[in-house]
């Protein structure tokens, strides 16, 4: 496989870190900028929301631009967003910086996947895309502990210095090692959304949305939960996040192994059920730290274990428009992150952070329902997807 794919994986990792990196330093930002925790949590919400919307829109608007040049330009805008976050002296300025980073970052991730699939032979195409997505998933789970460690040691602005430096290095890597990649014709957003007319596809995408919404309702505010419910200091919070991140990365691999070895539908249903039980149990395990860690590891491993299985399920449902479904699923995941962090902020503002797990569990119950609806017998997805595929030619 072309080694340049690993460069694109690094780019996707750097971009992905920004989304949740402030999750571990919400209290530091809140205190420094004199805003509430709920309002600070909205910085995660707005990033994910802009990311989910901007990705398909920007990809369509830039469909005729050569991909290497576009990647470098997007990295430059991404750099501006992170430098702006570093020098932010107010909440409004930091909010604008997050919007800039989200819009450019969403385009960069899609470009990484697109370029990776173009620079390898067809034999390695699926593997190349998988490697790039590994960078994305790893960044989402490791971004928080990295931000937490740097934030506690050097202040909440420190993570944005790291990301800015890594962005500059990424720009240099793309400039010197990536060849020109000509653009391919894009699929209009309207035609992408047309595939959601099929019930199975629609409810499968809703499952991803609800699952991540439930997860982020608690995970987006995990730092105040750890400090309030368990009384942990900054060092121990960092250790817990590190354990969480490692377990989540392992869980992503476990999800792929389960999806390959067992029935896809049973894997998805099983992961949702066990994940839901674990997140609901979290507040009831705080009396014994070892027990809490065991349940938290299960929760963290399963948080991303569903993604490979769900992507495989969507490909199985709609093989003719699999690329469209992967794009829509990526948007569904980030809409879920945005909605979950928004709801989590509302819960913590109105009650206490201990209730976030319960509300998150409710979303997981709904996710179980949409998954079952998608999997029950009904009209095949092939008719809709074949029609869309023909119309995009």
N, C-alpha and C positions, 0 to 999 in steps of 0.2 A: 504493500500500500504506500502511496505517495507520502513522504515524510512531512510535506507542507500541511497535511491535514492536522498534524499536531500543533502547528503554529496557529491554525484557525481555532483549535480547541483552547489554546491559551487565550486567544482574543475573546472567545465566548465566555471563558472563566472570568476574565477581568470585568467584562461587561455585566455578567450575571451577579457578581459580588455586590454591585451597587444597590440592587433592589432591596435586599433585606439587611444590609450591613449596619444600618442604624437601629435595627431591632434590639440589639444588646446595649445600646447607649441612649435609649429614649430618655431615661432619667437625667442623664448628663446634659442633653440638648434642652430638655424641658427646664432644667434649673438655670442654665446659662442664658437662654432666650426668654425666660420668664413666661412660658406658656404651659398649659396643662398637659398631662400625659396623653390624654385622648386626642388633643389637638396635634401633639407631636407625632402620634401614631398615624395621623392622616398623611404624613410624609411618605409612609409606605403605601397607603391607599392610592394617593395621586400618582405615584410612580407606576404602580401596577396597572392602574386604569389607563393612563396615557400609553403605557407599553402595549396593552392589549388592543387598543384602538389604532395606534400609530403604525404598528407592524404591517398589516395588510394595505393600509392607505399609502404609506411611504413607498412600499415595494411597487405598487402600481404606478405612482407618480415618477419613480426613478427607473422605470423598466427599460429605458433606452440608453442608460448610461453604462459605460464600461465598468465592470465590477471591481477591479483593483482600484481604479481611481475613486470610485464611489466609496469603497471601504475606507480608504485613507481620509477622504473628506468627512465621512461619518465619525471616524475616530477623532478627528480634530474637533468636531462639534461636541463629541462626548467629553473630550478633554476640557473644553470651555465650561461645560456643565459642572464638572468636578472641581475645577479651580474656583468657580463661582461659589460652590458649596463650602469650600475651604475658607474663603474670605467673607462668607456671609456674616453680617452683623445683626440681622433681623430674621424673624420667621418668614416674612414675605419673600425676602431674597433667597433664603434656603429653599422655599417652595418652588420658586421659579427655576432655580438650579436643578432641582429634582425633575422638573418637567422637561428641561433641555436634555438631561442625561437619559431620561426614559425614552424620549422620542428617538434620539440617535442610537441608543442601545438596542431598541427593538429592531431597527433596521439592520444593525450590525449582526445580530444573532441570525436573522434570516439570510443575510449575505454569507455568513460563515457556512451555514448548511448548504446553501446553493452552490457556492464555490467548491466546497468539499466534494459534492456529488459530481461536479464537472471536471475536476482535475484527476480523478481516478477512473480506472476502467469499470465497466458495468459489473464485473465480478466483485469488486470491492466497494461498490456504491453504498450498500446498506450498512456495511461495517464503518465506512467513513462518516456517514450521518450519525451512526450510533456513538462514535468516538466524540464528535462535536457535542452531541446532547449530553454525554458524560461530563464534559466540562461545564455545561450549563447547570445540570443538576448538582454537581459538586459545589459550584459557586453559591447556589441558593442555600445549601445546608452549612457550608463552611464560612460564608460571608459574615454571619452573625458572630461566631466565636472570634474570628479575625478582628472584626470591628470592636468587639468587646475588649479584647486584650490590648489593642492599641489605644482605644478610647480611655480605658482606666489608667493606662500608663502615661499617656501623653496628651490627653484631652480629646474631645469628640471630633475635632477637626483632623486629627492624625490619620484616620483611615482614608480620608479623601486625598491626602498627600501621597499615600501609597498607591492608590488607584491612578492618580495623575501620572506618577512615575511609570507605572506598568503600562499605561495607555501610550505614553511616548515611546517606550520600548516596543510595544505592539505595532505602532505606526512604522518604526524603523524596520521591523521584521517583515511586514507586508511589503514595504517599499523595495527592500533589497532581495527578498526571496520569493515573492509571489509574482508570477507572470500575468500577462493580460488575460482577462476572461471576458469574452463577449457576452452581452446579455441575451436572454431568451425571452420569447413572448410571454407576458404574464396573463394570468386568468383574472378577469374583472371580479371585483368584490361581490357584485350582484349574483354572478354565476356561482361563486363559492358558497354563498348563503343559500342558494337554491337547493343544495344537497340536504339541508336541514328539514326539508319538507317530509323526509322519511322519518317515521316515528322512532325506529331503532337507532338511527344516527343521532337524532335530536336528543333523546334521553341518555344516550351514551355520553354525549358532550356535556349535558347537564350534570351527569354523575361526576365528571372531572371538576366542574365548577363548584358543586356543593361540597365535594370532598376537600378541596383546597380551602374553601371558605371556612369549613369546620376546623381545619387544622390551624389556619392563621388567626382564628378568633382567640385561641390561647397562645400559639407560638409567637405571634406578633407582640405579645405583652408578657413574654415568659420571664424577662428580667425582673419586672416588678412583682411577678408571682413568686419567684424564687426568694426575693428579698423579704416579701411580706409573709408568705406562708411558711417558709423554712428558715427565715432569718439569716440567709447566707450573705457573706461579704463579697466584695468584688472578685477576689481571688477564687473563691469557691464557685461563684457564678460562672467565671471563665472556664473552670474545670468541667462544670456540668454541660456547658455549651459545646465544649470540645468533645466530650463523650457523645453528646447528642449528634453532632456533626459526623463523627466517625461512624456511628450506628446507622445514620441515615444514608450515607454513601454505600455502606455494606448492604443496606436494605434495598437500594436501587438495583444492585447486582442480584440480590435474592429474588426480587420481583421478576427480573428477566429469566432467571433459572426456573422459577415456579411456572411462569407462562409457557416456557418451552417444554417442561416436563409433564405438566398436568393440564387438565381442561381449562381453557381460558376463562370461561364463565364461572367455574367453581373457584378459580384463583381470585378473580375480581370480587366475588361475593364474600369469600373467606377473608380476604384482606380488609374489606370494609367492615365486616362484623367485628373482627378482633381489634382493628384500629379504633372503632367506636367505643368498644368496651374499655380499652386502655385509656383513652382520653377522658372518659367520664370518671374513671377510677382515680385519676391523678390527684385531685384535691383530697381524697380520702386516704392517701398513702403518706402524707407529709409527717405523720407522727413517728414514722420509722424511715430514716434516710436510706438505708440499704433497700428497703421495699420500694421506696419511691424511685430509686435508680433503676431497679429491675423493670418496673412498669413503664418508666420513661424511655428506656432502651427499646422496649417493644413498640411503644408509640412512635419513636423516632425512626426505627427500621421500616415500619409499615407506611410512614408518611409519604415516601417516594416509591415504595414497592409496587403501588398500583399503576404507576405511569407506564412502564414497559408493557404490562398486560393490557392496559386500556388502548395503547397505540396499536398493539397487535390485533386487538379485537376490532378496532376501527378499520384496519387494513383488511381483515377478514370480512367485515360487513360490506366494505366498499372498495374492492381492489382497483377498480377502474379510476377512482378519484382519491387514491390514498394520500397523495401529496396535499390535496386540498384539506383532507381530514386532519392531517398532522398540523397544518397551519391553523385550522380552526381550533384544534385541541390545545395548541399553545396559547391561543387567545383565551380560551375557556379557563385554562389554568391561571392565567394572570388576572382575569376578571374575578376568579375565585379568591385569589390573594388580596385583591383590592377590596372586595366586598367583606371578606372575613376580617381584615384589619380595621375596616370602617365599623363593623358591628362590634368588634372587640373594644374599640375606643369608646363607643356608646355605652357598652356594658360597664366598663371601668369608670366612666364618668358618673353613671347613675347608681351603681351599686359598689361592689368590690371586685377585685381581680380574681378572687376565688370562684366567682360565678361564670367566668369566661369558658372554663372547661365544660360546664353543663350546656351552655348555649352552643358551643362547638359540637358537642355530642348530638344535639338536636339536628344540626345540619347533616351530620353523618347518617342519622336515621333516614333523613330525606334522600341522601345519596344512595342508600341501600334500596329505597323504593324506586328511584329512577333507574337504577341498574337492573332491577327485576323487570320493570316495564319494558326496558330495551331488549331484554333477553327472552321474553315470552314469545311464543310463536305468533307470527303475523306476516304481513306483506314483506317480501324480500327487498333488501336495499338496492339490489342490482338494477332494477328498472329505473329508479331515480338517478343513480350514479352513472349508468350508461348514457342516459339522456343528456346529463350535464357534460359528460366527457365528449359526446358527439358535438355538442353545441360550442365547445371551447376549441375545437379543431379549426 
